[in-house]
Structure formats: structure tokens, C-alpha cells
Amino acid sequence: MTKRASFYIIGFLFILILGGWFAYEKYWEYRVKEGAKALGYELNDEEIKYWVKRIRSYNKLDGFDEDIEEFVKQDKIAFPPTNGFLFIGSSSIRLWQSLEEDMSPLNIINRGFGGAHTKHINRHKDKIVFPYKPKAIVFFCGSNDINGWNAPEDVFAEFEIFFNSVKERLPKTMVFAISIQPSPSRFDQRPRQQKWNESVRNLANKETKLVFVDVSPPMLSADEKPRPELYTEDLLHMNQKGYKIWTKLVRENLKEYFPDDFQ
């Protein structure tokens, strides 16, 4: 191959990469703009670029290291009792303000951090999962992963890594995986969310230490649409009505496996 031919090939590849990056940027700008419009907001170009940058930052593997260090600091002050019930995942866990009351009399550890992807939980398992030696783990994550344009298969693969590591390191611990809920602001992503849900459901059918908690049916209307009355103004995070549904289903499943803890 001549030097001139090599130069043309390299130039062509550079154009392809640049074009792909440009298309990716435009895709996210469009998505943020339309998402805001659906919520009744009009964003200017500067605001759109800000939110694109913020959403893409959530995909960074080290994006939540500071949040995890805050948990570590808390644990140094007062380490949670072992053999408790660990709730871990993204903002729907973090914002569950009534969690301890809703799960009473269980010993609850809340390790939710907003914007979390499953890969972030995997990155920090040695800090916010294994040290607690929980009796059970209630897991909710995956919605942000898919919103970050990660393929459902890849998101499920990350969940498998999590579950298998728990099975290896904490063989007596049960994992309860909550389904990705049908929030109105992300309902356009529902087909991809359902792929993750079905993959976890199928895995739970084979694994005795994994339970799939499907919260979706009661969060949908008779015509299979999201129920906006279950959500806050952002139509993504739940209000007390939404958490009431989660509480009922999670308690029922935990009580089935740990009846003595509810005495």
C-alpha cells in the first residue's frame, strides 16, 4: 500500500469517527430537547448542552465515586448491623424517604445513589455491599443505564455480574430485583426496559437465590399506559402513591422468604 493510499484511508476513518461523534451529540441534544418539551419546558441551546453533558457524565465509570465515599464515611461513624436488609440502586431507592417505616420491623440499610447505573454498583460492591453481609438485597437499577443508551443485553450482563458475585461472596444472601417501572417520562424506552425485565425474570426462574419483583402491572392503567398520578412533577420519580405500590409488593416478597423477621 502506498503512503498516499494510507493517508486517504486514515483520513476516511477520521471522517467516519468525527461524523459518528457529531451524530451522537445531535442525538442527545434532540433527546434532551424533546424530553423537556414533553414535561412542558422549553430549553435554550446552552441549557440543552448542559443537560447533555450531565446525562453523559452519568455513563462515566467513576461518576459516583464521591457519593460512595460519603457512604464509607457514614459507615466509619456508625457501621450498620450485619444480617440486615440492604436496599441498593438508583434514585428511586435513594428518595424512598419512608423506607424504614414501610419495611418495619426489618433492619434496613439504604444505599441508593441518584443516577446510578448497574456498573457503578459493581464498581463499589466491596464498599457498599459485601461488608454489610446482608440477609437480603433489594435491587433497583437499570432504568438510568438504558436511558444512557446502553443496550438492554449489556445492562443485563452487568446485573448478572452483580448477582453472580453476590452468590459467590454471600451464598446465603437472597437478591430481590425490582422491575424497571413504566415511568411516563421514559415510556418511549419501554420496549428496551421490558427486555431487561424479561431477562431478569427468566434468570430468577432458574436461580433459587433470586426473586423478580414485578411492580409494573399495578403502575399501568387498563390501557397499558403509565399512571401519572403515581409520580412527581418530573414524571420520573415516584410520589407516596407510587411507593405505596412498591411497599406492598416488596413486603409481600420479603415476608414470604423471611417470615420470622416480620414478627
C-alpha positions as CSV (number, residue, x, y, z in Angstrom):
1,M,0.0,0.0,0.0
2,T,1.4,3.4,-0.9
3,K,1.8,6.3,1.5
4,R,-0.9,8.2,-0.3
5,A,-3.4,5.4,-0.1
6,S,-2.7,5.0,3.6
7,F,-3.2,8.7,4.1
8,Y,-6.6,8.6,2.3
9,I,-7.7,5.6,4.5
10,I,-6.7,7.3,7.7
11,G,-8.5,10.4,6.6
12,F,-11.6,8.5,5.7
13,L,-11.6,6.7,9.1
14,F,-11.2,10.1,10.9
15,I,-14.2,11.5,9.0
16,L,-16.3,8.4,10.0
17,I,-15.3,8.8,13.6
18,L,-16.0,12.5,13.6
19,G,-19.3,12.0,11.8
20,G,-20.3,9.4,14.4
21,W,-19.4,11.7,17.3
22,F,-21.4,14.5,15.7
23,A,-24.4,12.3,15.2
24,Y,-24.2,11.1,18.8
25,E,-24.1,14.7,20.1
26,K,-27.1,15.7,17.9
27,Y,-29.0,12.6,19.1
28,W,-28.6,13.5,22.7
29,E,-29.4,17.2,22.1
30,Y,-32.6,16.1,20.3
31,R,-33.5,13.6,23.1
32,V,-33.0,16.2,25.9
33,K,-35.0,18.8,24.0
34,E,-37.9,16.5,23.3
35,G,-37.8,15.1,26.8
36,A,-38.1,18.7,28.3
37,K,-40.8,19.6,25.8
38,A,-42.8,16.5,27.0
39,L,-42.7,17.9,30.5
40,G,-43.7,21.4,29.4
41,Y,-40.3,23.1,29.3
42,E,-38.5,24.9,26.5
43,L,-34.7,24.8,26.8
44,N,-32.3,27.1,25.1
45,D,-29.2,25.8,23.3
46,E,-27.0,26.4,26.4
47,E,-29.3,24.6,28.7
48,I,-29.6,21.6,26.3
49,K,-25.8,21.3,26.1
50,Y,-25.6,21.5,29.9
51,W,-28.1,18.6,30.3
52,V,-26.4,16.5,27.6
53,K,-23.1,16.9,29.4
54,R,-24.7,16.0,32.7
55,I,-26.5,12.9,31.4
56,R,-23.4,11.7,29.6
57,S,-21.4,12.1,32.7
58,Y,-23.6,9.5,34.4
59,N,-22.1,7.0,32.0
60,K,-18.6,7.5,33.3
61,L,-17.5,4.6,35.4
62,D,-16.1,6.9,38.1
63,G,-19.1,9.3,38.0
64,F,-20.3,8.5,41.5
65,D,-17.1,7.8,43.4
66,E,-17.7,10.9,45.7
67,D,-21.2,9.6,46.6
68,I,-19.8,6.2,47.6
69,E,-17.1,7.8,49.8
70,E,-19.9,9.6,51.7
71,F,-21.4,6.2,52.5
72,V,-17.9,5.0,53.6
73,K,-17.6,8.0,55.9
74,Q,-21.1,7.2,57.4
75,D,-20.0,3.6,58.0
76,K,-16.9,4.7,59.8
77,I,-19.1,6.7,62.2
78,A,-21.8,4.1,62.7
79,F,-21.4,0.8,60.8
80,P,-24.8,-0.9,60.0
81,P,-25.5,-4.2,61.8
82,T,-24.8,-7.3,59.7
83,N,-27.6,-9.6,58.6
84,G,-29.9,-6.7,57.7
85,F,-31.8,-5.9,54.5
86,L,-29.8,-3.9,52.0
87,F,-31.7,-1.7,49.5
88,I,-29.4,-0.6,46.8
89,G,-29.8,1.1,43.4
90,S,-30.5,4.4,41.8
91,S,-32.6,7.5,42.9
92,S,-35.8,5.5,43.4
93,I,-34.1,3.8,46.3
94,R,-32.3,7.0,47.5
95,L,-35.5,9.0,47.5
96,W,-37.5,6.3,49.4
97,Q,-37.9,8.6,52.4
98,S,-40.3,6.3,54.2
99,L,-38.3,3.1,53.6
100,E,-37.5,2.2,57.2
101,E,-41.1,2.8,58.2
102,D,-42.5,1.0,55.2
103,M,-40.3,-2.1,55.9
104,S,-40.7,-2.1,59.7
105,P,-39.6,-4.0,61.7
106,L,-36.8,-5.0,59.4
107,N,-33.2,-3.7,59.8
108,I,-32.8,-1.5,56.7
109,I,-29.7,-0.2,55.0
110,N,-30.3,2.3,52.2
111,R,-27.5,2.6,49.7
112,G,-29.3,4.3,46.8
113,F,-27.4,7.0,44.9
114,G,-29.1,9.1,42.2
115,G,-28.3,8.5,38.6
116,A,-26.6,5.2,39.3
117,H,-26.0,2.5,36.6
118,T,-25.5,-1.1,37.4
119,K,-21.8,-0.8,36.5
120,H,-21.5,1.8,39.3
121,I,-22.9,-0.6,41.8
122,N,-20.5,-3.3,40.5
123,R,-17.6,-0.9,40.8
124,H,-18.3,-0.4,44.5
125,K,-19.5,-3.8,45.7
126,D,-16.6,-4.1,48.0
127,K,-17.5,-0.9,49.8
128,I,-21.3,-0.8,49.9
129,V,-22.5,-4.4,49.5
130,F,-20.2,-7.2,50.8
131,P,-19.1,-5.5,54.1
132,Y,-22.7,-5.5,55.4
133,K,-23.2,-9.2,54.9
134,P,-26.9,-8.6,54.4
135,K,-29.5,-11.3,54.8
136,A,-31.2,-10.0,51.6
137,I,-30.6,-7.4,48.9
138,V,-33.4,-5.4,47.3
139,F,-32.0,-4.2,44.0
140,F,-33.4,-1.5,41.7
141,C,-31.3,-0.2,38.8
142,G,-31.2,-0.4,35.0
143,S,-33.5,2.5,34.0
144,N,-30.7,5.0,34.0
145,D,-28.4,2.5,32.2
146,I,-31.0,2.2,29.4
147,N,-31.7,5.9,29.4
148,G,-27.9,6.3,28.8
149,W,-28.4,4.4,25.6
150,N,-26.8,1.2,26.8
151,A,-28.2,-1.9,25.2
152,P,-30.6,-4.0,27.4
153,E,-28.4,-7.0,26.9
154,D,-25.3,-5.1,28.2
155,V,-27.3,-3.8,31.2
156,F,-28.5,-7.3,32.0
157,A,-24.9,-8.6,31.7
158,E,-23.9,-6.1,34.4
159,F,-26.7,-7.4,36.6
160,E,-25.5,-10.9,36.1
161,I,-22.1,-9.9,37.2
162,F,-23.7,-8.4,40.3
163,F,-25.8,-11.4,41.1
164,N,-23.1,-13.9,40.5
165,S,-20.7,-12.0,42.7
166,V,-23.2,-12.0,45.5
167,K,-23.9,-15.7,45.0
168,E,-20.1,-16.4,45.3
169,R,-19.3,-14.0,48.1
170,L,-22.5,-14.1,50.1
171,P,-24.0,-17.6,49.3
172,K,-26.8,-17.3,51.9
173,T,-28.0,-13.9,50.7
174,M,-31.2,-13.6,48.7
175,V,-31.5,-11.0,45.9
176,F,-34.8,-9.3,45.1
177,A,-34.7,-7.5,41.8
178,I,-37.4,-4.9,41.3
179,S,-38.6,-4.5,37.7
180,I,-37.9,-1.3,35.7
181,Q,-41.1,0.7,36.3
182,P,-43.1,2.3,33.5
183,S,-42.4,6.0,34.3
184,P,-44.2,8.4,31.9
185,S,-41.0,10.4,31.1
186,R,-39.3,7.3,29.8
187,F,-42.2,5.4,28.4
188,D,-40.7,5.7,24.9
189,Q,-37.9,3.4,26.2
190,R,-40.4,0.7,27.4
191,P,-39.6,-2.0,24.8
192,R,-35.9,-1.9,25.8
193,Q,-36.8,-1.8,29.5
194,Q,-39.0,-4.8,29.0
195,K,-36.1,-6.8,27.5
196,W,-34.2,-6.2,30.8
197,N,-37.2,-7.2,32.8
198,E,-37.8,-10.4,31.0
199,S,-34.1,-11.3,31.1
200,V,-34.1,-10.9,34.9
201,R,-37.4,-12.8,35.2
202,N,-36.0,-15.7,33.3
203,L,-32.9,-15.7,35.4
204,A,-35.0,-15.7,38.6
205,N,-36.9,-18.7,37.3
206,K,-33.6,-20.7,37.3
207,E,-31.9,-19.3,40.4
208,T,-33.2,-20.1,43.9
209,K,-31.5,-17.1,45.4
210,L,-33.0,-14.5,43.0
211,V,-36.6,-13.2,43.1
212,F,-38.1,-10.9,40.5
213,V,-40.5,-8.4,41.9
214,D,-42.7,-7.1,39.1
215,V,-44.0,-3.7,40.1
216,S,-45.1,-2.8,36.6
217,P,-48.7,-4.2,36.3
218,P,-50.3,-2.0,39.1
219,M,-48.4,1.0,37.8
220,L,-50.1,0.8,34.4
221,S,-53.6,1.8,33.5
222,A,-56.2,-0.5,31.9
223,D,-54.9,0.6,28.5
224,E,-51.3,-0.3,29.4
225,K,-50.2,3.4,29.8
226,P,-48.3,4.9,32.7
227,R,-50.3,6.3,35.6
228,P,-49.0,9.9,36.0
229,E,-50.7,10.2,39.4
230,L,-48.1,7.9,40.9
231,Y,-45.2,10.3,40.0
232,T,-43.8,13.7,41.0
233,E,-43.8,16.6,38.6
234,D,-40.8,15.3,36.7
235,L,-42.9,12.2,35.7
236,L,-39.8,10.0,36.5
237,H,-39.6,9.7,40.3
238,M,-42.5,8.3,42.4
239,N,-44.6,10.1,44.9
240,Q,-46.1,8.4,48.0
241,K,-48.8,6.7,45.9
242,G,-46.1,5.1,43.8
243,Y,-44.1,4.0,46.8
244,K,-47.2,2.5,48.4
245,I,-47.3,0.0,45.5
246,W,-43.7,-0.8,45.8
247,T,-44.1,-1.2,49.6
248,K,-46.9,-3.7,49.3
249,L,-45.1,-5.9,46.7
250,V,-41.6,-5.8,48.3
251,R,-43.0,-6.6,51.7
252,E,-45.0,-9.5,50.4
253,N,-42.0,-11.0,48.7
254,L,-39.7,-10.4,51.7
255,K,-42.2,-11.8,54.1
256,E,-42.6,-15.0,52.0
257,Y,-38.9,-15.8,52.5
258,F,-38.2,-14.2,55.9
259,P,-41.5,-14.5,57.9
260,D,-39.7,-14.6,61.2
261,D,-38.2,-11.2,60.6
262,F,-41.6,-9.6,60.5
263,Q,-42.7,-10.9,63.9
